[in-house]
Amino acid sequence: MDFFANAIASKQDFITETGATIYMVVVTSIIAGIIGMLGGLALTLTQEGGLWENQKVYWVLDKVVNIFRSIPFIILLALISPVTRAIVHTTIGNTAAIVPLVVGSAPFYARQIENALAEVDGGIIEAAKSMGDSPANIVFGVYLKEGLPAILRASAMTIISLIGLTAMAGAVGAGGLGNLAITRGYNRYQNDIIIVSTILILILVFITQGIFNLWVKKVQH
C-alpha cells in the first residue's frame, strides 16, 4: 500500500479530475457530434452519385476534413489558441480545452460518418428514389436508419479517441486525468498517480465501449 500512498492521499483530486474529464468528453461529444454528423452527411450527399451531387462542394469539404485530421493534436492546441482565447477568454482549463477538442474530433467523426453511411445498401436508396421519396425522407428514413449500427460504432470509436485527446490536452493545463498524471505524477515522480490515472482512463474507455456494444446489439436485433 505504501507504493500507492500518493494516490490514496489524492483521492479527492482523482474524483475532481475524473469529473473534469467526463465533462470535457460529454460537452465535446455533443458539439463535435452535431458538427461531425452534418459534415458526414454533407460529404455523403455531395459526393459523386449522391443525392445532391456537387463535386466542388465535396472537394472543399473533403480537403478541410483531411487537413484538420492530419494536424497532430498537440500542435492543434497551440495553433488555434488565439481562437480559443477569443471564444472563452483563456487557453487554460476544462472549458478552454473543449474548443480544440471539438476542432480535433469533429473532422474525424465526419469522416467516420461518411464511411458508415457508405455501408448502406445502394439498392434500398434507389428503391426509395423510385418510390418518389423526398431527399429528406431518404436521409432520415434510409441513410440514418439503415446506417444506425455503423453510426453507433463510429460514435464509440470517436468518443474513445476523444478520451485519449483529453489526456493529451492535460499536458498543457486543460485539467482532467491527463493533467493530474502529468503535473502530479510525471513532474513529481509519483508513479502511483500515473498508474491510477491510467486505470481510470481505461475504465472510462471500457464503459464507453460496453454501452455502445449494447446499443449496437439492440439496434441490430
C-alpha positions as CSV (number, residue, x, y, z in Angstrom):
1,M,0.0,0.0,0.0
2,D,3.0,2.3,0.5
3,F,3.5,2.4,-3.2
4,F,0.0,3.9,-3.6
5,A,0.4,6.3,-0.7
6,N,0.3,9.4,-3.0
7,A,-2.7,8.1,-4.9
8,I,-4.6,7.4,-1.7
9,A,-3.8,10.9,-0.4
10,S,-5.0,12.4,-3.6
11,K,-8.4,10.6,-3.6
12,Q,-10.4,13.8,-3.9
13,D,-8.2,15.0,-6.7
14,F,-9.0,11.9,-8.7
15,I,-12.7,12.4,-8.1
16,T,-12.5,16.0,-9.3
17,E,-10.3,15.3,-12.3
18,T,-12.4,12.3,-13.4
19,G,-15.4,14.6,-13.3
20,A,-13.5,17.2,-15.4
21,T,-12.6,14.5,-17.9
22,I,-16.2,13.4,-18.2
23,Y,-17.3,17.0,-18.6
24,M,-14.9,17.6,-21.4
25,V,-15.8,14.4,-23.2
26,V,-19.6,14.9,-22.9
27,V,-19.7,18.5,-24.0
28,T,-17.2,17.9,-26.8
29,S,-19.1,14.8,-27.9
30,I,-22.4,16.8,-28.2
31,I,-20.9,19.7,-30.1
32,A,-18.5,17.7,-32.3
33,G,-21.2,15.1,-32.8
34,I,-23.6,17.6,-34.3
35,I,-20.9,19.2,-36.5
36,G,-19.4,15.8,-37.5
37,M,-22.8,14.4,-38.3
38,L,-23.7,17.3,-40.5
39,G,-20.3,17.2,-42.1
40,G,-20.5,13.5,-42.8
41,L,-24.0,13.8,-44.3
42,A,-22.7,16.7,-46.5
43,L,-19.8,14.6,-47.7
44,T,-22.2,11.7,-48.4
45,L,-24.8,13.7,-50.2
46,T,-22.5,15.8,-52.4
47,Q,-20.1,13.1,-53.5
48,E,-20.3,11.5,-56.9
49,G,-23.7,9.7,-57.2
50,G,-25.0,11.4,-54.1
51,L,-28.5,12.9,-53.7
52,W,-27.1,16.4,-54.1
53,E,-24.0,15.7,-56.1
54,N,-21.7,18.7,-56.2
55,Q,-18.1,17.9,-56.9
56,K,-16.9,21.4,-55.9
57,V,-18.6,21.3,-52.5
58,Y,-17.4,17.8,-51.9
59,W,-13.8,18.7,-52.9
60,V,-13.8,21.6,-50.4
61,L,-15.3,19.5,-47.5
62,D,-13.0,16.6,-48.2
63,K,-9.9,18.8,-48.1
64,V,-11.0,20.6,-44.9
65,V,-11.6,17.2,-43.2
66,N,-8.3,15.8,-44.4
67,I,-6.3,18.9,-43.3
68,F,-7.7,19.0,-39.8
69,R,-7.4,15.2,-39.3
70,S,-3.8,15.4,-40.3
71,I,-2.7,18.0,-37.8
72,P,-1.3,16.4,-34.6
73,F,-3.5,17.3,-31.7
74,I,-0.7,18.7,-29.6
75,I,0.1,21.2,-32.4
76,L,-3.5,21.9,-33.0
77,L,-3.7,23.0,-29.3
78,A,-1.1,25.7,-30.0
79,L,-2.3,26.5,-33.5
80,I,-5.8,27.6,-32.5
81,S,-5.0,29.0,-29.1
82,P,-5.9,32.6,-30.4
83,V,-9.4,31.2,-31.4
84,T,-9.7,29.5,-28.0
85,R,-8.8,32.7,-26.2
86,A,-11.3,34.7,-28.3
87,I,-14.1,32.3,-27.5
88,V,-13.6,31.5,-23.8
89,H,-11.1,34.3,-22.9
90,T,-8.5,31.8,-21.7
91,T,-6.5,28.8,-23.0
92,I,-6.2,27.1,-19.7
93,G,-8.8,24.9,-18.0
94,N,-11.6,22.4,-18.9
95,T,-13.8,24.7,-20.8
96,A,-10.9,26.1,-22.9
97,A,-9.9,22.6,-23.8
98,I,-13.3,22.0,-25.4
99,V,-12.5,24.3,-28.3
100,P,-9.5,22.4,-29.7
101,L,-11.1,19.1,-28.7
102,V,-14.1,20.0,-31.0
103,V,-11.8,21.1,-33.8
104,G,-9.8,17.9,-33.5
105,S,-12.6,15.4,-33.2
106,A,-15.4,16.8,-35.5
107,P,-13.5,16.2,-38.8
108,F,-12.6,12.7,-37.6
109,Y,-16.2,12.0,-36.8
110,A,-17.4,13.4,-40.1
111,R,-15.2,11.0,-42.0
112,Q,-16.4,8.1,-39.8
113,I,-20.0,9.1,-40.6
114,E,-19.2,9.2,-44.3
115,N,-17.7,5.7,-44.1
116,A,-20.7,4.5,-42.0
117,L,-23.3,5.8,-44.5
118,A,-21.3,4.2,-47.3
119,E,-22.3,0.8,-45.9
120,V,-26.0,1.5,-46.6
121,D,-27.2,-0.8,-49.4
122,G,-27.4,1.3,-52.6
123,G,-30.4,-0.8,-53.7
124,I,-32.5,0.5,-50.8
125,I,-31.6,4.1,-51.7
126,E,-32.5,3.5,-55.4
127,A,-35.8,1.9,-54.3
128,A,-36.7,4.9,-52.1
129,K,-35.9,7.2,-55.1
130,S,-38.1,5.2,-57.4
131,M,-41.0,5.4,-54.9
132,G,-40.7,9.2,-55.1
133,D,-39.4,9.7,-51.5
134,S,-38.1,13.2,-50.9
135,P,-34.3,13.7,-50.2
136,A,-35.2,14.5,-46.5
137,N,-37.1,11.2,-46.2
138,I,-34.2,9.3,-47.8
139,V,-31.7,10.9,-45.4
140,F,-33.7,10.1,-42.3
141,G,-35.6,7.0,-43.4
142,V,-32.8,5.3,-45.3
143,Y,-29.3,6.6,-44.6
144,L,-29.6,7.3,-40.9
145,K,-32.0,4.4,-40.1
146,E,-30.2,1.7,-42.1
147,G,-26.8,3.0,-41.2
148,L,-27.5,3.3,-37.4
149,P,-25.4,0.3,-36.3
150,A,-22.4,1.6,-38.2
151,I,-23.0,5.1,-36.9
152,L,-23.1,3.9,-33.4
153,R,-19.8,2.0,-33.9
154,A,-18.3,5.2,-35.4
155,S,-19.5,7.2,-32.4
156,A,-17.9,4.8,-30.0
157,M,-14.6,5.0,-31.8
158,T,-14.7,8.8,-31.8
159,I,-15.6,9.1,-28.1
160,I,-12.8,6.6,-27.2
161,S,-10.4,8.7,-29.3
162,L,-11.7,11.8,-27.6
163,I,-10.9,10.4,-24.1
164,G,-7.4,10.0,-25.3
165,L,-7.3,13.6,-26.6
166,T,-8.5,14.9,-23.2
167,A,-5.5,13.2,-21.6
168,M,-3.2,14.8,-24.1
169,A,-4.8,18.2,-23.5
170,G,-4.0,17.8,-19.9
171,A,-0.3,18.2,-20.8
172,V,-1.0,21.9,-21.4
173,G,-3.1,22.6,-18.4
174,A,-6.5,21.6,-19.7
175,G,-7.4,19.7,-16.5
176,G,-8.7,16.2,-16.2
177,L,-6.9,12.9,-15.5
178,G,-4.2,13.7,-18.1
179,N,-3.3,16.9,-16.3
180,L,-3.2,15.1,-13.0
181,A,-0.9,12.3,-14.4
182,I,1.5,14.9,-15.8
183,T,1.6,17.6,-13.1
184,R,1.3,15.3,-10.1
185,G,2.6,12.0,-11.4
186,Y,5.3,12.7,-14.0
187,N,6.6,16.0,-12.8
188,R,6.8,15.0,-9.2
189,Y,7.9,11.4,-9.9
190,Q,4.8,10.0,-8.3
191,N,4.3,6.9,-10.4
192,D,1.3,5.7,-8.5
193,I,-0.6,8.8,-9.6
194,I,0.2,8.0,-13.2
195,I,-0.9,4.3,-12.8
196,V,-4.2,5.2,-11.1
197,S,-4.9,8.0,-13.7
198,T,-4.3,5.5,-16.5
199,I,-6.6,2.9,-14.9
200,L,-9.4,5.4,-14.6
201,I,-9.0,6.5,-18.2
202,L,-9.1,2.8,-19.2
203,I,-12.3,2.3,-17.2
204,L,-13.9,5.2,-19.0
205,V,-12.9,3.6,-22.3
206,F,-14.3,0.2,-21.3
207,I,-17.6,1.7,-20.1
208,T,-18.0,3.7,-23.3
209,Q,-17.3,0.6,-25.5
210,G,-19.6,-1.6,-23.4
211,I,-22.5,0.9,-23.6
212,F,-22.2,1.3,-27.4
213,N,-21.8,-2.5,-27.9
214,L,-25.1,-3.0,-26.1
215,W,-26.7,-0.3,-28.3
216,V,-25.4,-1.8,-31.5
217,K,-26.8,-5.3,-30.5
218,K,-30.2,-3.8,-29.6
219,V,-30.4,-1.9,-32.9
220,Q,-29.3,-5.0,-34.9
221,H,-31.9,-7.2,-33.3
